[in-house]
């Protein structure tokens, strides 16, 4: 199938993932009395009071960083701080400022050229969802009994017996929709279409493999793309997913294949012990294993689809990258360097750019500190400059990818687009290294290159099939451009 279905803008995008309760709070949104202190450790059930107008008031921060797209964790009315327990899919949660705040956020983002994609939770709802609550109240007499998978009555939604309806991962708070029921399908597809027509730029879809029905997602795509052909549809699928990216369902997936490869390689022996081999299923990777992982990843999809993958280092579902790296900032900087030079759309989990730490949920969902004295300013500046570099060089966003070298902690590759060629070299060692990168067959002898990262007036010439006498600092990357 043709890959022209992939939205063109995604290849140039820099995404930023925001957990709305934890990013920023505005005085313009009335607050309830029982909120946790903003700077206290996050808890499973507690609310901090972040809202959508708080994001509006911090758009200067995101623009300065270079962000061009926001991925928002769920914003619809819910009784959970993460809002994956949806009560009403047509209403933005009042704690976030309601529908008016979302309209203001969407308009403010679009005025700045920032796209907005929402988190769509269509596999399961909540105990407070109207149709499920109707069954709780009326049992088998409810007209909505076929909206869910009910085995017996009364429902044991709050104890009183073993779980007697299908719920996501057996959690009573998350009753699973019965998408075989036409009314359910139409409701969910109508939600998807409604918000696209309200102006959102796409959907990130929660646990889509749990809805084991190709036709549901095919119709989902048809409805969304009819409303906006440039809408981005990205699924939360943690493993390779070529069958999902043929053009009839999704444009991309959250690229945890990329994430695990990067965390394993750049974390190396510094990977926090509690996360290997269990937990997030990470283990240290040498440079050759990393090269094989990346090569396998790049072979999964047609090239335009590869360029649209959502490349992440962390998310609300994983420990913070800096925590996984045992607090070694140099490793995180190099991981960001690769993320910004690799094929696929980079996605930054809020706060990773200033050095937030935290283990698994809820620790990875801490609030954003707005006291700059608490930031790692050097890390943020490095991320900011890398984003600017990616936006300045089309080859880093749209170019092909040729592996040139993978040996003794050094990894090098080329990116080429139209008349721009870049050679990217990473030193993942804890010491400086001289490198002679082999480029025979990629660049002819006599080709002159200039250093663009770090910038330097010095020129380098290809001699006998190599870029000779390159020297990289420990945990550092370099980029050379031709012409």
C-alpha positions as CSV (number, residue, x, y, z in Angstrom):
1,X,0.0,0.0,0.0
2,X,1.2,3.5,-0.7
3,X,2.8,5.3,2.3
4,X,1.5,8.7,1.1
5,X,-1.0,8.3,4.0
6,X,1.6,9.5,6.6
7,X,1.0,13.2,7.6
8,X,3.8,15.2,6.1
9,X,4.2,17.5,9.1
10,X,5.1,14.8,11.5
11,X,8.5,14.2,10.0
12,X,9.5,17.8,11.0
13,X,7.8,17.8,14.4
14,X,9.4,17.9,17.9
15,X,6.8,16.5,20.3
16,X,6.5,17.3,24.1
17,X,4.4,15.0,26.2
18,X,2.5,16.6,29.1
19,X,0.7,15.0,32.0
20,X,-1.8,17.7,32.6
21,X,-2.2,17.4,36.4
22,X,1.5,17.8,36.9
23,X,2.8,20.4,34.4
24,X,1.6,23.8,35.3
25,X,-1.3,25.4,37.3
26,X,-3.1,28.7,36.5
27,X,-4.7,31.0,39.0
28,X,-7.4,31.5,36.3
29,X,-8.8,27.9,37.0
30,X,-10.6,27.7,40.3
31,X,-9.1,25.0,42.6
32,X,-10.7,22.7,45.1
33,X,-9.5,22.7,48.6
34,X,-8.0,19.2,48.9
35,X,-5.0,19.3,46.6
36,X,-1.6,17.9,47.4
37,X,1.2,20.5,47.7
38,X,2.8,21.1,44.2
39,X,6.3,20.1,45.3
40,X,5.3,17.1,47.4
41,X,6.1,13.6,46.0
42,X,3.4,12.3,43.6
43,X,1.0,9.7,44.9
44,X,-1.3,7.2,43.1
45,X,-4.5,8.9,43.9
46,X,-3.6,12.5,44.8
47,X,-4.2,15.6,42.6
48,X,-1.8,18.5,42.2
49,X,-4.0,20.9,40.3
50,X,-2.3,21.3,37.0
51,X,-4.6,22.6,34.3
52,X,-4.8,23.5,30.6
53,X,-4.5,27.3,31.2
54,X,-1.3,26.6,33.0
55,X,0.0,25.1,29.8
56,X,-1.1,28.2,27.9
57,X,0.8,30.4,30.3
58,X,4.0,28.3,29.7
59,X,3.9,28.2,25.9
60,X,6.8,30.7,25.8
61,X,8.9,28.0,27.6
62,X,7.9,25.4,25.0
63,X,8.5,27.7,22.1
64,X,11.9,28.7,23.4
65,X,12.8,25.0,23.7
66,X,11.8,24.5,20.1
67,X,8.6,22.3,20.6
68,X,6.2,22.1,17.6
69,X,3.7,19.5,18.8
70,X,2.2,18.6,22.2
71,X,0.9,15.2,23.1
72,X,-1.5,15.5,26.1
73,X,-2.3,12.6,28.4
74,X,-6.1,12.3,28.8
75,X,-8.1,15.5,29.5
76,X,-11.7,14.3,29.6
77,X,-13.7,14.2,32.8
78,X,-12.5,11.5,35.1
79,X,-12.1,10.6,38.7
80,X,-8.4,9.7,38.3
81,X,-5.5,12.1,38.2
82,X,-4.2,10.4,35.0
83,X,-7.7,10.4,33.5
84,X,-7.5,7.0,31.9
85,X,-10.8,6.3,33.8
86,X,-13.1,8.3,31.5
87,X,-16.5,9.5,32.7
88,X,-17.5,11.7,29.8
89,X,-15.6,11.7,26.5
90,X,-17.4,14.9,25.3
91,X,-16.4,17.0,28.3
92,X,-13.0,18.3,29.3
93,X,-12.4,17.8,33.0
94,X,-13.5,20.9,35.0
95,X,-10.3,20.5,37.2
96,X,-8.4,21.2,34.0
97,X,-10.5,24.3,33.2
98,X,-13.2,22.6,31.2
99,X,-14.0,23.0,27.5
100,X,-13.3,26.7,27.5
101,X,-9.7,26.2,28.7
102,X,-9.1,23.6,26.1
103,X,-10.4,25.9,23.3
104,X,-8.0,28.6,24.5
105,X,-5.1,26.1,24.6
106,X,-5.8,24.8,21.2
107,X,-6.1,28.3,19.7
108,X,-2.9,29.5,21.5
109,X,-0.9,26.5,20.3
110,X,-2.1,26.8,16.7
111,X,-1.3,30.6,16.7
112,X,2.3,29.5,17.5
113,X,2.4,26.7,14.9
114,X,2.2,24.0,17.6
115,X,0.1,21.0,16.9
116,X,-1.9,19.2,19.6
117,X,-2.8,15.5,19.8
118,X,-5.0,13.9,22.5
119,X,-4.8,10.6,24.3
120,X,-7.8,8.4,23.2
121,X,-8.8,5.7,25.7
122,X,-11.3,3.7,23.8
123,X,-10.8,0.2,25.1
124,X,-12.2,0.8,28.6
125,X,-14.2,3.5,30.5
126,X,-14.8,3.9,34.2
127,X,-17.3,2.9,36.9
128,X,-18.6,6.5,36.6
129,X,-19.2,6.3,32.9
130,X,-23.0,6.8,32.4
131,X,-23.9,3.6,30.7
132,X,-21.9,1.5,33.1
133,X,-23.4,3.3,36.1
134,X,-26.8,2.6,34.5
135,X,-26.1,-1.1,34.7
136,X,-24.9,-0.7,38.3
137,X,-28.2,0.9,39.2
138,X,-30.6,-1.3,37.1
139,X,-28.8,-4.6,36.6
140,X,-30.1,-6.8,33.8
141,X,-33.0,-4.4,33.2
142,X,-30.6,-1.7,31.9
143,X,-30.9,-1.0,28.2
144,X,-27.1,-0.7,28.2
145,X,-26.1,-4.2,29.3
146,X,-24.5,-5.0,26.0
147,X,-22.2,-2.0,26.2
148,X,-19.9,-4.1,28.4
149,X,-19.0,-7.7,29.0
150,X,-21.1,-8.7,32.0
151,X,-21.1,-12.2,33.3
152,X,-23.6,-12.0,36.2
153,X,-25.5,-9.6,38.4
154,X,-25.3,-7.6,40.5
155,X,-22.0,-6.1,39.3
156,X,-19.2,-6.4,41.9
157,X,-17.7,-3.1,40.9
158,X,-16.7,-2.1,44.5
159,X,-16.2,-5.5,46.1
160,X,-18.8,-7.8,47.4
161,X,-17.6,-10.8,45.4
162,X,-15.3,-11.8,42.6
163,X,-15.1,-9.6,39.5
164,X,-18.0,-10.5,37.2
165,X,-17.4,-8.4,34.2
166,X,-14.4,-7.9,31.9
167,X,-12.1,-5.1,32.9
168,X,-8.7,-4.0,31.7
169,X,-6.1,-6.1,33.5
170,X,-8.8,-7.2,35.9
171,X,-9.0,-3.8,37.4
172,X,-12.6,-3.2,38.5
173,X,-12.3,0.6,37.9
174,X,-11.7,0.0,34.2
175,X,-14.7,-1.9,32.6
176,X,-13.9,-2.9,29.0
177,X,-16.2,-1.7,26.3
178,X,-18.0,-4.3,24.1
179,X,-17.1,-2.9,20.7
180,X,-19.1,-5.7,19.0
181,X,-22.2,-3.6,20.0
182,X,-23.0,-1.2,17.2
183,X,-24.0,1.6,19.6
184,X,-20.7,1.4,21.4
185,X,-18.7,1.5,18.1
186,X,-20.7,4.5,16.9
187,X,-20.3,6.3,20.3
188,X,-16.5,5.8,20.3
189,X,-16.0,6.6,16.6
190,X,-18.2,9.7,17.1
191,X,-15.9,10.9,19.9
192,X,-12.9,10.4,17.7
193,X,-14.4,12.4,14.9
194,X,-15.9,15.1,17.1
195,X,-12.6,16.2,18.6
196,X,-10.8,16.2,15.3
197,X,-13.5,18.5,14.0
198,X,-13.0,20.7,17.0
199,X,-9.4,21.2,15.8
200,X,-7.1,18.7,17.4
201,X,-4.3,17.4,15.2
202,X,-4.5,13.7,15.9
203,X,-4.9,10.9,18.4
204,X,-2.5,8.9,20.6
205,X,-4.4,5.7,21.2
206,X,-4.2,3.9,24.5
207,X,-3.7,0.0,24.5
208,X,-5.2,-0.4,21.0
209,X,-4.2,-4.0,20.7
210,X,-6.8,-4.8,23.4
211,X,-9.5,-4.1,20.8
212,X,-9.0,-7.1,18.7
213,X,-10.9,-6.0,15.7
214,X,-9.2,-4.6,12.6
215,X,-12.5,-3.2,11.2
216,X,-13.0,-1.0,14.3
217,X,-9.6,0.7,13.7
218,X,-10.1,0.8,10.0
219,X,-13.3,2.7,10.4
220,X,-11.7,4.8,13.1
221,X,-9.0,5.8,10.6
222,X,-11.6,6.5,7.9
223,X,-13.7,8.8,10.2
224,X,-10.7,10.7,11.5
225,X,-9.0,11.2,8.2
226,X,-12.3,12.3,6.6
227,X,-12.5,15.0,9.2
228,X,-8.8,16.0,8.7
229,X,-6.6,14.1,6.2
230,X,-3.5,15.5,8.0
231,X,-4.5,14.1,11.5
232,X,-1.8,12.0,13.1
233,X,-2.8,8.6,14.4
234,X,-0.3,6.9,16.7
235,X,-0.8,3.8,18.8
236,X,0.6,2.7,22.1
237,X,2.1,-0.5,20.9
238,X,5.4,-1.5,22.7
239,X,6.6,-4.0,20.1
240,X,7.2,-4.1,16.3
241,X,3.8,-3.5,14.6
242,X,4.1,-3.7,10.8
243,X,0.6,-5.1,10.4
244,X,-0.8,-1.9,12.1
245,X,1.1,0.5,9.9
246,X,0.1,-0.7,6.4
247,X,-2.0,2.4,5.8
248,X,-5.4,1.1,6.9
249,X,-5.1,1.7,10.7
250,X,-2.3,3.9,12.2
251,X,0.4,6.2,10.9
252,X,2.9,5.3,13.7
253,X,3.4,3.8,17.1
254,X,5.0,5.0,20.2
255,X,8.5,3.7,19.4
256,X,9.4,1.8,22.5
257,X,11.7,-0.3,20.3
258,X,13.8,2.8,19.9
259,X,13.5,3.7,23.5
260,X,14.7,0.3,24.8
261,X,17.6,0.3,22.4
262,X,18.7,3.8,23.4
263,X,18.3,3.2,27.2
264,X,20.3,-0.1,26.9
265,X,23.1,1.4,24.9
266,X,23.5,4.8,26.5
267,X,22.8,3.6,30.0
268,X,25.1,0.6,29.6
269,X,26.5,-0.6,32.9
270,X,25.1,2.4,34.7
271,X,21.5,1.1,34.2
272,X,19.8,1.1,37.6
273,X,20.1,-2.4,38.9
274,X,16.4,-2.7,39.8
275,X,15.4,-2.3,36.1
276,X,17.6,-5.0,34.7
277,X,16.6,-7.5,33.6
278,X,13.1,-7.2,35.1
279,X,10.9,-4.1,35.4
280,X,11.1,-2.3,32.2
281,X,13.0,-5.3,30.7
282,X,16.2,-3.4,30.1
283,X,19.7,-4.7,29.8
284,X,23.0,-3.0,28.9
285,X,23.8,-3.1,25.2
286,X,27.2,-2.9,23.5
287,X,27.6,-0.9,20.4
288,X,27.2,-3.8,18.0
289,X,24.1,-5.0,19.7
290,X,22.7,-1.5,19.6
291,X,23.6,-1.3,15.9
292,X,21.7,-4.5,15.2
293,X,18.7,-3.3,17.2
294,X,18.6,0.0,15.2
295,X,19.0,-1.8,11.9
296,X,16.2,-4.2,12.7
297,X,14.0,-1.2,13.7
298,X,14.7,0.6,10.5
299,X,13.8,-2.4,8.5
300,X,10.3,-2.7,10.0
301,X,8.5,-0.2,7.9
302,X,8.5,1.7,4.7
303,X,10.7,4.8,5.0
304,X,8.0,7.5,5.2
305,X,6.4,5.4,8.0
306,X,9.8,5.2,9.8
307,X,10.2,8.9,9.7
308,X,6.8,9.3,11.4
309,X,7.4,7.0,14.4
310,X,7.1,8.7,17.8
311,X,10.7,8.3,19.2
312,X,10.7,8.6,22.9
313,X,13.2,8.1,25.7
314,X,10.6,8.1,28.5
315,X,6.9,8.5,29.2
316,X,4.3,8.4,32.0
317,X,4.5,4.6,31.9
318,X,8.3,4.3,32.5
319,X,10.9,5.3,35.0
320,X,12.5,8.6,34.2
321,X,15.5,8.3,31.8
322,X,17.9,10.0,34.2
323,X,16.8,7.6,36.9
324,X,17.5,4.7,34.6
325,X,20.9,6.1,33.9
326,X,21.7,6.3,37.7
327,X,21.7,10.1,37.6
328,X,24.5,10.3,35.0
329,X,23.6,13.4,33.0
330,X,26.3,12.9,30.4
331,X,24.6,9.6,29.3
332,X,21.2,11.4,29.0
333,X,22.7,14.2,27.0
334,X,24.1,11.6,24.5
335,X,20.8,9.8,24.4
336,X,19.1,13.1,23.5
337,X,21.8,13.7,20.9
338,X,20.9,10.4,19.2
339,X,17.2,11.0,19.5
340,X,17.6,14.4,17.7
341,X,19.7,12.9,14.9
342,X,17.8,9.6,14.3
343,X,14.9,9.0,11.9
344,X,11.5,9.5,13.5
345,X,9.8,12.3,15.4
346,X,11.4,13.0,18.8
347,X,9.1,13.1,21.8
348,X,10.3,14.6,25.1
349,X,8.5,13.6,28.3
350,X,8.0,16.8,30.2
351,X,10.8,17.6,32.6
352,X,13.3,15.2,31.2
353,X,15.0,18.2,29.6
354,X,15.7,19.7,33.0
355,X,16.7,16.5,34.7
356,X,13.6,15.3,36.5
357,X,14.0,11.9,38.2
358,X,11.7,9.3,39.4
359,X,11.1,5.5,39.2
360,X,7.9,3.8,38.1
361,X,4.4,5.3,38.4
362,X,3.6,7.4,40.4
363,X,7.2,8.6,40.9
364,X,7.7,9.3,37.1
365,X,4.7,11.7,37.2
366,X,6.1,14.4,39.5
367,X,5.2,18.0,39.1
368,X,7.2,20.3,36.9
369,X,9.3,22.6,39.0
370,X,9.1,26.2,37.8
371,X,11.9,27.5,40.0
372,X,14.8,27.5,37.5
373,X,17.3,27.1,40.4
374,X,16.1,23.5,40.5
375,X,16.8,22.8,36.8
376,X,19.8,21.3,35.2
377,X,20.3,24.4,33.0
378,X,23.2,22.8,31.1
379,X,21.0,19.8,30.2
380,X,18.2,22.0,29.1
381,X,20.5,24.2,27.0
382,X,21.9,21.1,25.3
383,X,18.4,19.8,24.4
384,X,17.4,23.3,23.2
385,X,20.5,23.5,20.9
386,X,20.0,20.0,19.6
387,X,16.4,20.7,18.7
388,X,17.5,23.9,16.9
389,X,20.1,21.8,15.1
390,X,17.5,19.2,14.0
391,X,15.2,22.0,12.8
392,X,18.1,23.6,10.9
393,X,19.1,20.5,8.9
394,X,16.5,18.8,6.8
395,X,18.7,15.7,6.5
396,X,18.2,15.0,10.2
397,X,14.4,15.0,9.8
398,X,13.9,13.6,6.3
399,X,17.2,12.1,5.2
400,X,18.0,8.4,4.6
401,X,20.2,6.5,7.1
402,X,23.4,4.7,6.4
403,X,25.4,3.0,9.2
404,X,29.1,3.7,8.8
405,X,30.8,2.3,11.9
406,X,30.0,0.4,15.1
407,X,33.0,-0.6,17.2
408,X,34.5,-0.1,20.7
409,X,31.7,2.2,21.9
410,X,31.8,4.4,18.7
411,X,28.7,4.5,16.5
412,X,28.6,6.5,13.2
413,X,26.0,6.9,10.6
414,X,25.2,9.2,7.6
415,X,22.0,11.1,6.9
416,X,21.4,12.4,3.3
417,X,18.6,14.4,1.9
418,X,18.6,16.2,-1.4
419,X,22.0,18.1,-1.6
420,X,22.8,17.8,2.2
421,X,24.9,15.0,3.6
422,X,25.7,14.7,7.3
423,X,28.1,12.3,9.1
424,X,27.1,11.7,12.7
425,X,29.5,10.1,15.2
426,X,28.8,9.2,18.8
427,X,31.4,8.3,21.5
428,X,29.7,6.2,24.2
429,X,32.9,5.7,26.1
430,X,33.8,7.3,29.4
431,X,37.0,8.6,27.9
432,X,37.9,10.8,24.8
433,X,38.6,8.8,21.7
434,X,40.4,9.5,18.3
435,X,38.3,8.1,15.5
436,X,38.8,7.5,11.8
437,X,35.3,6.9,10.4
438,X,35.2,4.7,7.3
439,X,33.1,6.4,4.6
440,X,34.3,4.6,1.5
441,X,31.3,4.2,-0.8
442,X,29.5,6.9,1.0
443,X,31.7,9.9,0.3
444,X,34.5,10.1,-2.3
445,X,38.1,10.9,-1.4
446,X,38.8,14.6,-1.3
447,X,35.3,15.5,0.0
448,X,35.6,18.4,2.4
449,X,33.3,18.5,5.5
450,X,32.7,21.2,8.1
451,X,31.9,20.6,11.7
452,X,28.4,21.6,12.6
453,X,28.2,20.0,16.1
454,X,30.0,21.3,18.0
455,X,30.4,24.2,15.5
456,X,33.9,24.8,14.3
457,X,35.6,26.6,11.4
458,X,37.9,23.6,11.0
459,X,37.5,21.5,7.9
460,X,37.9,17.7,7.5
461,X,38.7,15.9,4.2
462,X,38.0,12.3,3.3
463,X,41.3,10.5,2.8
464,X,41.7,6.9,1.7
465,X,38.1,6.2,2.5
466,X,38.1,7.7,6.0
467,X,37.3,10.8,7.9
468,X,40.7,10.8,9.7
469,X,41.8,12.4,13.0
470,X,38.4,13.0,14.5
471,X,38.5,13.3,18.3
472,X,35.4,13.1,20.4
473,X,35.1,13.8,24.1
474,X,33.7,11.2,26.5
475,X,29.9,10.6,26.1
476,X,29.8,13.1,23.2
477,X,28.6,13.4,19.7
478,X,29.9,15.2,16.6
479,X,28.3,16.1,13.2
480,X,30.1,17.0,10.0
481,X,28.3,18.4,7.0
482,X,28.9,18.3,3.2
483,X,28.8,20.7,1.6
